[in-house]
């Protein structure tokens, strides 16, 4: 690896071990075996280096999940099963060796309000994340259907952020992947009117078009 790749590897290691706020430029230089000046040369600032490290981590995570789903045969399953499989691997990652990288992403929310560079970086990440999630979960190709990828992917990304926050707030109360998928199914059925309760309501409703069904007579006050 070259100095740039060494710095990214060192930044990822520091983010996992120390978090976004506590990792210093000296920590990263020591972890990567590269001079302190190389950070400015290759990335301009420590923050830009750490942002890029987080961006690459998320991209690597997406590729890893995609490979795992392909190996399991889940990538060709229906979107709800894919969603459950993806969330199972994601929740497992939250509690695994990469936990610090997920936590570091939550740390970005605080300084974002007063850091234009960080806000611009995160805006670009959101676009990429929306397209990636739309393709991974729903099979929507952003190149073929960019609008569907943007809207559906943005909603998935917002849900993903919420799921991440809730897990780190209290893992014991966080829903497991199976229940997240069940919740998604209930939402979809209730919002589209395709659930069993909606089917029963349609089935049990009186047939207003039947000849034997008397139409309600409107009230006429002159008959009182």
N, C-alpha and C positions, 0 to 999 in steps of 0.2 A: 504494500500500500504506500501511497505518497503521503506527504504531510497533511494534505486536505482530508484524506480519508482517515488518517490517524487521529486528527483533531475531532472529526465527527464521532469516531468510535470512543474516544476519550470523553467527549461531551455526553454521549449516551450513558456511559458508565457513571459519570458524576451525577447526572440527572436521576438515575436509579438510586444511587447511594445517598445523595445529599438533597435532591430536589432543585427546583428552578432558582429559588431565592438564595439558597445557601451555597450553591456551587460558585466558586470564584474562577477567574481566569487562570490563576496559578494552579488551582486544582486540576483544571482541564489540561493545562500544559504538562503537568506532572503525569497525569493519567495517560496522556497520549505519547509522551516521550518526545514532544516537539517544543521548540522555544516559544516563549510568551509572545514574541513579536510576530510569530507566524499566524496567530489568531487574527490580528489586524490586517495582515497581508492577504490572507485568504478569505476572510469574512467581514472585515471592517470593524466588528465589535464582538464582544463575548455574547451579547444577547442575540445577535444575528446568527452566530454559530449554534447556540442552543435551540433557537427557533427552527433552524434547518435540521438539527438532530431530531427534534420532535416530529417534524414533517416526514422525515425519512423513516422514523420508527413506525408511524401510522401507515405509511405506504407499504413497508415490509410486512406489517401485521395483516393488511388486506390481502397481499399476495400469498402469505402463509395460509390464511384461512381459505382462500380460493383453491390452493393446492390440496388442502385437507378435504375440502368438500368434494373435489374431483376424485380423490382417492377413495372416499366413502361412497361415491355415487350420489351424493346429496345435491350436487350442483345442478342436476337435471330434475330434481324433485320440484313439487309445487312451491311457490314463494313462501307460504307459511311454514313449511317444513325447513326450507332454507333459512328463514329467519330464526327459527328455533335452534338450528345447528350452529348458526353464526353467533347467536347470543350465548349458547353454552360454552363455546370456545372463548368468547370475550370475557364472560364472568370468571372463567377459570384463569384467564390471564390477569384479571384484576388482583387475584390473590396469589399469583405466582411471582417468579423472579422479576418480571417486568412491571410489577406494581408501581414502582417509583416513577416510571415514565407516564403512566396514566395519571398519577397524582400531580406530576409536574404540569400537565396540561390544565388541570384545574387551577393551579397557581397563577396561570396567565390571566385569569379573569380580573384579578385585583388591579395590576398595573395597566391593564389595557385602556382604562378610561383616560389616563393622562400620558399615554405613550402612542403617538401617531404612527411610528414605525411598526410597533407591535400590532396596532389595530389594522393597519394596511396588510400586514403579513397574514393575520387571522382571516381577513376578508377573502384573500386569495385561497387560503386553505379551505374555507367553507365551500367555495365553488367546486374545488377538486373533490372534497368529501361527499358532496351531494351526488356528483356524477358517479363516483366510485361505489357508493352505497346503492344507488339506483340499479347499477349493473350487477352488483354482487347479490343483492336481495331479490330484486324484481326481474332481472334479466333484461333491463332496458339499456340499450346501447346509446350513450350520450351523443355519439356522432350521427346516429340514425334518427333519434328523436330527442333533440336537446331540450325541448320545452318540458316533455314528460319527465326527463331525467332531472331537470332543475327543480320542478315543483315536488315530485314524489321524493326525490333524493333529499331535498331540503327538509321535508317533514321527517324523513327517516333520521337525518342528522340531528334534528332537534330532539327527537325521541332518544337517540343514542346518548346525547349529552345529558339529558335528564336521567336516564338509567345509570350513567356513570356517576353523576352527582349523588343520587340516592344510595348507590352501593357504598360509596366512600363515606357518606354520612352515617350509615348503619347497615353493614352487610347482613346482619341477622334479619332485618326487615325487608331487604331487597328481594324482589320476586325472582325465583329461579327461571331458567330459560323456558321450561314447559309452561309455566304460568304466564310468562310474558307473551308466548305464542297464543295461549288461550285468550288472554286479554285482547290481543290483536284480532283474533277471530270474532270475539263478541262485538268489538267496536265495528268491524267491517259489516257484520250481519245486521246490527241495529241501524247503522247509518245508511245501508243500502236496502233495507227491508227484505232481506233474504233469510233471516233467522227463523227457527222453528216457531217462536212466538208470533211472528208476523204471519207465517203460513197458517197457524191456527186461527188467528184473527180473521184472515181472509176466508178460510174455510167455514167458520162459524157465523160469518156475517149473513143476515137475511138477504135473500135474492130479491131485490127491488123490481127486477124485470119480470118476475113470475106473474102470470095472470091472476093467480089466486091471492096475491099479496096486495092488500088494500093500501093505497097511498094515504098518507095522513091528510086530514081535512083541515084547511086553514081556518083560524078563528074569525068569525064574522060578528062584530058587536051588534049589528042591526037585528040579529035574531034573538037577542036577550029581551 
